Amino acid sequence: MVEEFLGRGWTFPLQVDDEGHISMSEYETDIKEAIWIILSTAKGERVMRPDFGCGIHDFVFSVINTSTLTLIENSIKEALTIWEPRIDLANVNVSTEKISEGKLIIDIEYIVRSTNNRFNMVYPFYLREGK
């Protein structure tokens, strides 16, 4: 019963199985894919839902300093709190360890509400094109 609450949806990225059916993801995998979609979607990108997504894309050309990193973390927290009700955020940390490669490493720790299981996810946010 608890797993049914976690949901089921199309895999991301979209895939077709050997029989020609759209592949599905379930439960915690569906949540992880939903988080990835939220973070990968810039606000205003979806025509029928312009408020969907995360504001981190507004910081692509910003100077990376403590203030900007805090704004990025807050944008992530806000987006996931609004758009992914199946989780509670435990921690969001933005690291500049790979800044020389043109990316920030975003580490997200979250708890699935219905199962109380803890997960983490690393999301690379590219500051330069072509990476």
VEXMAR-797352 format. One line per field, with one value per residue: residue in three letters; x, y, z of N, C-alpha, C in turn. Coordinates in pm, 1 decimal, always signed. Layout:
REM residues N
resn = (ALA / ...)
n_x = (X / ...)
n_y = (Y / ...)
n_z = (Z / ...)
ca_x = (X / ...)
ca_y = (Y / ...)
ca_z = (Z / ...)
c_x = (X / ...)
c_y = (Y / ...)
c_z = (Z / ...)
***
This chain:
REM residues 131
resn = (MET / VAL / GLU / GLU / PHE / LEU / GLY / ARG / GLY / TRP / THR / PHE / PRO / LEU / GLN / VAL / ASP / ASP / GLU / GLY / HIS / ILE / SER / MET / SER / GLU / TYR / GLU / THR / ASP / ILE / LYS / GLU / ALA / ILE / TRP / ILE / ILE / LEU / SER / THR / ALA / LYS / GLY / GLU / ARG / VAL / MET / ARG / PRO / ASP / PHE / GLY / CYS / GLY / ILE / HIS / ASP / PHE / VAL / PHE / SER / VAL / ILE / ASN / THR / SER / THR / LEU / THR / LEU / ILE / GLU / ASN / SER / ILE / LYS / GLU / ALA / LEU / THR / ILE / TRP / GLU / PRO / ARG / ILE / ASP / LEU / ALA / ASN / VAL / ASN / VAL / SER / THR / GLU / LYS / ILE / SER / GLU / GLY / LYS / LEU / ILE / ILE / ASP / ILE / GLU / TYR / ILE / VAL / ARG / SER / THR / ASN / ASN / ARG / PHE / ASN / MET / VAL / TYR / PRO / PHE / TYR / LEU / ARG / GLU / GLY / LYS)
n_x = (+81.6 / +190.3 / +390.3 / +238.0 / +155.2 / +386.1 / +409.2 / +404.5 / +544.6 / +636.7 / +963.0 / +1255.5 / +1532.3 / +1287.0 / +1203.0 / +1172.3 / +1053.3 / +1142.5 / +913.4 / +791.1 / +655.6 / +618.3 / +867.9 / +842.8 / +887.7 / +909.7 / +807.7 / +1067.7 / +1253.7 / +1103.0 / +1060.4 / +1323.8 / +1377.5 / +1183.2 / +1279.2 / +1513.3 / +1401.7 / +1268.8 / +1487.6 / +1622.9 / +1459.1 / +1403.2 / +1246.7 / +959.8 / +1003.3 / +821.5 / +535.6 / +256.0 / +271.9 / +427.1 / +545.4 / +662.0 / +953.3 / +1301.4 / +1486.9 / +1762.8 / +1882.3 / +1892.6 / +2129.8 / +2345.3 / +2530.6 / +2630.5 / +2851.6 / +3037.1 / +3011.3 / +2993.2 / +2741.9 / +2596.0 / +2601.9 / +2447.1 / +2201.5 / +2150.6 / +2124.7 / +1894.4 / +1708.4 / +1689.8 / +1590.4 / +1341.2 / +1213.3 / +1201.1 / +1051.2 / +806.2 / +737.0 / +781.0 / +613.1 / +640.6 / +867.4 / +1088.9 / +1323.5 / +1651.2 / +1907.3 / +2079.9 / +2354.7 / +2584.6 / +2863.7 / +3180.5 / +3383.4 / +3437.3 / +3454.6 / +3646.5 / +3606.4 / +3379.5 / +3140.9 / +2900.9 / +2863.5 / +2586.9 / +2460.9 / +2204.1 / +2017.1 / +1752.4 / +1438.2 / +1206.4 / +875.6 / +660.6 / +782.1 / +995.3 / +1254.5 / +1592.7 / +1763.3 / +2015.6 / +2124.7 / +2322.6 / +2361.3 / +2487.1 / +2550.7 / +2587.3 / +2783.8 / +2883.1 / +2838.6 / +2814.8 / +2925.5)
n_y = (-119.0 / +129.0 / +164.1 / +206.0 / +468.5 / +603.5 / +607.9 / +573.2 / +605.3 / +727.0 / +638.3 / +838.5 / +945.3 / +926.0 / +601.0 / +307.8 / -21.6 / -366.4 / -462.9 / -248.8 / -81.4 / +200.9 / +246.6 / +206.0 / +361.2 / +306.3 / +383.2 / +461.7 / +508.2 / +646.5 / +881.6 / +982.4 / +1030.1 / +1224.3 / +1434.2 / +1491.3 / +1585.3 / +1815.9 / +1974.7 / +2001.0 / +2150.6 / +2472.4 / +2756.1 / +2873.7 / +2733.3 / +2531.9 / +2557.0 / +2547.3 / +2544.5 / +2762.3 / +2820.7 / +2591.9 / +2407.2 / +2483.9 / +2753.0 / +2760.4 / +2790.1 / +3053.6 / +3143.4 / +3087.2 / +3260.0 / +3400.9 / +3542.3 / +3317.0 / +3292.8 / +3299.4 / +3407.8 / +3365.2 / +3084.7 / +3025.9 / +3132.1 / +2959.1 / +2711.8 / +2774.4 / +2809.0 / +2549.6 / +2414.7 / +2544.1 / +2476.5 / +2192.4 / +2158.2 / +2265.1 / +2118.9 / +1844.6 / +1660.5 / +1418.0 / +1390.8 / +1483.6 / +1729.3 / +1678.0 / +1780.1 / +2015.0 / +2067.3 / +2266.5 / +2229.5 / +2359.8 / +2213.6 / +2109.9 / +2333.3 / +2429.5 / +2273.0 / +2374.0 / +2321.7 / +2283.0 / +2081.6 / +1937.7 / +1818.1 / +1633.7 / +1541.2 / +1344.1 / +1242.3 / +990.9 / +1039.1 / +853.5 / +609.0 / +661.9 / +625.6 / +708.7 / +890.2 / +986.9 / +1213.7 / +1308.9 / +1588.7 / +1718.3 / +2047.8 / +2232.3 / +2503.1 / +2593.6 / +2564.2 / +2257.6 / +2053.8)
n_z = (+0.0 / +81.9 / -109.3 / -337.8 / -305.7 / -360.2 / -634.4 / -994.7 / -1311.7 / -1642.7 / -1755.2 / -1713.8 / -1886.0 / -2150.4 / -2259.7 / -2467.1 / -2436.3 / -2527.3 / -2642.9 / -2752.7 / -2583.8 / -2366.1 / -2129.0 / -1776.0 / -1453.9 / -1102.9 / -767.2 / -543.1 / -745.7 / -932.7 / -789.5 / -770.1 / -1041.2 / -1085.9 / -928.6 / -1069.4 / -1309.7 / -1218.2 / -1132.8 / -1373.3 / -1532.4 / -1638.4 / -1491.6 / -1653.7 / -1882.5 / -1945.3 / -2130.0 / -2062.6 / -1792.8 / -1651.5 / -1404.8 / -1314.6 / -1227.1 / -1159.2 / -1019.2 / -1058.3 / -1302.4 / -1360.4 / -1263.9 / -1422.5 / -1555.2 / -1345.7 / -1097.8 / -913.2 / -587.3 / -225.1 / -167.1 / -406.8 / -416.7 / -192.3 / -276.7 / -490.1 / -352.9 / -201.6 / -408.5 / -505.8 / -279.3 / -253.3 / -499.4 / -485.6 / -254.1 / -330.0 / -567.0 / -531.2 / -339.2 / -211.9 / -64.3 / +208.7 / +254.6 / +363.6 / +343.4 / +139.8 / -56.1 / -222.4 / -414.0 / -509.4 / -606.8 / -864.0 / -1022.9 / -1198.0 / -1417.3 / -1511.1 / -1374.8 / -1109.7 / -822.4 / -697.3 / -407.4 / -283.2 / -10.0 / +93.0 / +240.1 / +195.1 / +244.5 / +297.5 / +350.9 / +511.3 / +434.4 / +367.0 / +117.1 / -122.0 / -376.3 / -647.7 / -839.7 / -1128.9 / -1214.8 / -1491.7 / -1583.5 / -1815.0 / -2167.7 / -2360.2 / -2204.0)
ca_x = (+0.0 / +277.5 / +458.2 / +144.2 / +155.0 / +507.8 / +376.9 / +458.1 / +539.4 / +729.3 / +1103.7 / +1322.8 / +1471.4 / +1186.0 / +1258.1 / +1075.8 / +1103.1 / +1155.3 / +781.6 / +740.0 / +581.9 / +697.6 / +919.8 / +790.0 / +966.5 / +820.3 / +844.3 / +1178.7 / +1314.7 / +1016.3 / +1088.0 / +1455.8 / +1362.8 / +1104.9 / +1372.0 / +1601.5 / +1321.2 / +1247.1 / +1612.4 / +1664.0 / +1363.8 / +1409.2 / +1115.7 / +916.8 / +1031.4 / +696.7 / +440.2 / +130.8 / +299.8 / +550.6 / +605.9 / +725.7 / +1097.8 / +1394.0 / +1548.6 / +1910.2 / +1927.6 / +1912.8 / +2262.0 / +2448.4 / +2634.4 / +2659.6 / +2978.7 / +3018.2 / +3062.9 / +2911.2 / +2605.4 / +2535.0 / +2583.1 / +2331.7 / +2082.3 / +2129.1 / +2070.9 / +1757.5 / +1626.0 / +1668.3 / +1499.9 / +1208.0 / +1155.6 / +1168.7 / +943.6 / +681.6 / +703.5 / +794.6 / +554.6 / +664.7 / +993.9 / +1132.7 / +1465.8 / +1737.2 / +2021.1 / +2120.7 / +2488.7 / +2640.2 / +3009.4 / +3255.4 / +3499.4 / +3460.8 / +3429.6 / +3742.1 / +3548.0 / +3258.6 / +3018.0 / +2880.9 / +2812.7 / +2477.9 / +2432.6 / +2072.9 / +1977.1 / +1608.6 / +1369.5 / +1076.1 / +782.0 / +575.8 / +861.1 / +1098.5 / +1385.6 / +1679.7 / +1834.6 / +2088.0 / +2136.6 / +2420.0 / +2317.5 / +2589.0 / +2493.5 / +2689.7 / +2786.4 / +2926.1 / +2775.7 / +2894.1 / +2991.8)
ca_y = (+0.0 / +245.1 / +178.7 / +261.0 / +612.3 / +659.2 / +636.2 / +504.1 / +695.1 / +700.1 / +655.2 / +957.9 / +988.6 / +839.0 / +481.1 / +209.3 / -156.1 / -454.8 / -487.5 / -124.3 / -6.6 / +299.6 / +192.4 / +270.2 / +355.1 / +297.1 / +405.0 / +552.9 / +544.2 / +750.1 / +1004.9 / +1031.9 / +1084.4 / +1347.5 / +1536.3 / +1526.3 / +1665.7 / +1946.7 / +2050.6 / +2022.0 / +2237.3 / +2613.6 / +2819.3 / +2934.3 / +2642.6 / +2462.4 / +2657.0 / +2542.9 / +2552.9 / +2842.2 / +2827.6 / +2463.1 / +2398.6 / +2532.8 / +2879.8 / +2757.1 / +2825.6 / +3198.7 / +3173.6 / +3033.9 / +3358.5 / +3476.0 / +3521.7 / +3212.8 / +3328.2 / +3244.0 / +3457.2 / +3294.8 / +2945.1 / +3024.1 / +3152.2 / +2833.9 / +2615.6 / +2813.7 / +2781.0 / +2404.4 / +2381.8 / +2595.1 / +2397.7 / +2057.1 / +2167.0 / +2290.9 / +2025.7 / +1702.0 / +1646.2 / +1285.0 / +1389.5 / +1589.0 / +1755.7 / +1671.8 / +1868.7 / +2050.7 / +2124.5 / +2298.0 / +2226.8 / +2418.5 / +2126.2 / +2089.8 / +2460.9 / +2444.7 / +2201.1 / +2444.8 / +2268.3 / +2274.8 / +1951.7 / +1958.3 / +1696.6 / +1645.7 / +1432.3 / +1354.8 / +1131.4 / +960.7 / +1055.0 / +738.5 / +494.5 / +713.2 / +585.8 / +821.3 / +876.8 / +1105.2 / +1225.2 / +1408.6 / +1651.2 / +1811.3 / +2165.2 / +2282.9 / +2647.0 / +2619.6 / +2476.2 / +2153.2 / +1962.3)
ca_z = (+0.0 / +89.1 / -237.1 / -434.3 / -287.3 / -419.1 / -772.4 / -1110.8 / -1427.2 / -1752.5 / -1719.6 / -1763.4 / -2011.3 / -2208.6 / -2324.4 / -2514.5 / -2410.3 / -2643.1 / -2701.1 / -2807.0 / -2481.6 / -2293.2 / -2003.2 / -1656.3 / -1331.0 / -988.6 / -628.4 / -517.7 / -873.8 / -989.0 / -714.7 / -811.7 / -1176.2 / -1074.3 / -877.9 / -1181.9 / -1402.0 / -1155.5 / -1135.9 / -1512.8 / -1600.3 / -1600.1 / -1478.2 / -1779.3 / -1993.6 / -1979.2 / -2176.2 / -1989.1 / -1649.3 / -1649.4 / -1271.5 / -1284.7 / -1247.1 / -1058.0 / -1055.6 / -1063.5 / -1436.7 / -1361.1 / -1210.5 / -1512.1 / -1584.5 / -1223.9 / -1029.4 / -812.2 / -455.2 / -117.7 / -181.8 / -518.8 / -376.1 / -101.4 / -360.0 / -564.1 / -256.4 / -169.8 / -526.8 / -508.0 / -168.5 / -286.4 / -608.7 / -440.9 / -155.9 / -402.9 / -674.7 / -496.8 / -205.6 / -153.9 / +9.7 / +299.8 / +232.0 / +480.9 / +321.5 / +4.0 / -51.3 / -354.0 / -404.4 / -621.0 / -625.8 / -1007.4 / -1089.6 / -1307.8 / -1530.3 / -1548.6 / -1314.7 / -965.1 / -779.3 / -602.3 / -331.4 / -221.2 / +78.4 / +116.4 / +306.5 / +137.1 / +356.6 / +331.6 / +396.0 / +600.2 / +383.0 / +334.3 / -10.0 / -167.1 / -520.2 / -690.8 / -963.7 / -1181.5 / -1279.9 / -1581.5 / -1600.1 / -1952.6 / -2265.9 / -2422.1 / -2109.0)
c_x = (+86.5 / +345.0 / +366.5 / +139.8 / +275.6 / +493.6 / +449.5 / +444.6 / +636.6 / +872.2 / +1154.5 / +1470.7 / +1379.1 / +1251.7 / +1144.5 / +1135.5 / +1103.1 / +1022.8 / +718.7 / +657.3 / +675.3 / +738.9 / +868.4 / +891.5 / +868.5 / +890.0 / +961.7 / +1249.6 / +1234.4 / +1040.5 / +1221.1 / +1448.8 / +1283.7 / +1192.5 / +1462.3 / +1526.9 / +1300.0 / +1372.7 / +1656.0 / +1573.8 / +1376.5 / +1267.7 / +1083.0 / +935.3 / +907.4 / +588.6 / +314.2 / +149.0 / +430.3 / +618.0 / +675.1 / +876.2 / +1175.1 / +1464.4 / +1700.1 / +1963.5 / +1948.7 / +2054.7 / +2376.8 / +2561.1 / +2670.7 / +2800.6 / +2952.2 / +3090.8 / +2966.9 / +2765.1 / +2531.0 / +2508.6 / +2463.9 / +2201.8 / +2048.6 / +2067.9 / +1925.0 / +1662.8 / +1592.1 / +1569.3 / +1356.7 / +1141.0 / +1115.2 / +1058.4 / +808.7 / +642.1 / +722.0 / +745.6 / +580.3 / +791.1 / +1000.7 / +1281.5 / +1541.4 / +1852.1 / +2040.1 / +2255.1 / +2539.5 / +2790.7 / +3073.0 / +3379.4 / +3535.3 / +3439.9 / +3525.8 / +3695.1 / +3416.8 / +3131.0 / +3022.0 / +2826.1 / +2709.7 / +2444.1 / +2302.3 / +2046.2 / +1829.8 / +1554.1 / +1235.0 / +975.9 / +709.8 / +653.7 / +966.9 / +1238.2 / +1462.6 / +1756.2 / +1919.6 / +2105.0 / +2238.2 / +2376.5 / +2427.5 / +2520.6 / +2602.8 / +2675.0 / +2830.9 / +2859.4 / +2871.9 / +2963.7 / +2906.2)
c_y = (+126.2 / +269.7 / +237.3 / +413.2 / +676.4 / +681.7 / +552.3 / +598.9 / +653.4 / +719.4 / +786.8 / +928.2 / +881.2 / +723.9 / +390.4 / +71.4 / -239.8 / -479.8 / -361.3 / -41.4 / +93.7 / +238.6 / +274.8 / +261.4 / +362.7 / +339.9 / +501.4 / +595.9 / +654.7 / +884.0 / +1064.5 / +1094.1 / +1215.1 / +1462.3 / +1584.4 / +1617.2 / +1806.1 / +2032.2 / +2085.5 / +2118.6 / +2379.6 / +2668.0 / +2891.4 / +2845.0 / +2566.0 / +2564.3 / +2661.0 / +2551.0 / +2630.2 / +2851.7 / +2697.7 / +2472.8 / +2459.6 / +2658.3 / +2878.2 / +2800.9 / +2976.1 / +3237.2 / +3128.5 / +3133.8 / +3444.2 / +3448.5 / +3418.9 / +3253.8 / +3271.9 / +3285.4 / +3382.4 / +3148.5 / +2931.0 / +3042.3 / +3026.5 / +2728.4 / +2646.9 / +2788.1 / +2632.8 / +2363.8 / +2424.9 / +2507.8 / +2257.7 / +2055.7 / +2185.3 / +2173.5 / +1878.7 / +1677.9 / +1511.4 / +1279.1 / +1502.6 / +1607.2 / +1749.2 / +1770.7 / +1894.1 / +2118.7 / +2145.7 / +2311.4 / +2286.3 / +2334.6 / +2105.4 / +2218.0 / +2483.3 / +2371.1 / +2265.0 / +2387.0 / +2276.1 / +2135.9 / +1977.4 / +1824.6 / +1718.3 / +1521.2 / +1451.4 / +1227.6 / +1113.3 / +954.2 / +926.7 / +618.3 / +532.2 / +665.8 / +709.5 / +790.2 / +1000.5 / +1098.5 / +1333.5 / +1457.9 / +1745.1 / +1925.8 / +2234.6 / +2432.7 / +2688.1 / +2522.1 / +2367.6 / +2057.9 / +1842.8)
c_z = (+0.0 / -44.8 / -343.6 / -424.9 / -355.1 / -568.2 / -874.1 / -1228.2 / -1534.7 / -1704.0 / -1776.9 / -1770.4 / -2067.7 / -2284.0 / -2367.3 / -2490.5 / -2538.5 / -2714.5 / -2758.6 / -2710.1 / -2414.4 / -2159.9 / -1885.5 / -1541.9 / -1214.0 / -860.4 / -613.0 / -646.5 / -941.2 / -919.7 / -758.4 / -950.3 / -1174.6 / -1022.9 / -990.5 / -1280.1 / -1346.8 / -1166.1 / -1278.3 / -1588.9 / -1547.5 / -1587.4 / -1608.4 / -1900.4 / -2038.3 / -2009.8 / -2090.8 / -1836.6 / -1629.2 / -1512.6 / -1231.7 / -1310.0 / -1132.2 / -1108.6 / -1067.2 / -1199.3 / -1451.6 / -1318.9 / -1301.1 / -1535.5 / -1463.8 / -1174.1 / -919.1 / -684.4 / -350.5 / -130.6 / -293.3 / -483.9 / -282.2 / -179.1 / -440.6 / -471.7 / -222.9 / -286.4 / -535.9 / -399.3 / -199.6 / -392.3 / -561.8 / -336.1 / -225.8 / -491.3 / -642.1 / -354.8 / -139.7 / -70.0 / +111.7 / +274.0 / +363.4 / +466.0 / +172.6 / +16.1 / -193.3 / -338.6 / -529.9 / -654.9 / -773.9 / -1088.3 / -1206.4 / -1433.2 / -1575.3 / -1491.4 / -1162.7 / -934.6 / -669.7 / -538.5 / -255.2 / -137.3 / +109.6 / +178.9 / +237.8 / +251.4 / +395.7 / +384.0 / +498.4 / +560.2 / +338.3 / +204.8 / -32.7 / -317.9 / -550.3 / -828.1 / -1011.7 / -1254.1 / -1359.5 / -1602.2 / -1739.5 / -2045.0 / -2311.4 / -2328.4 / -2081.6)
***
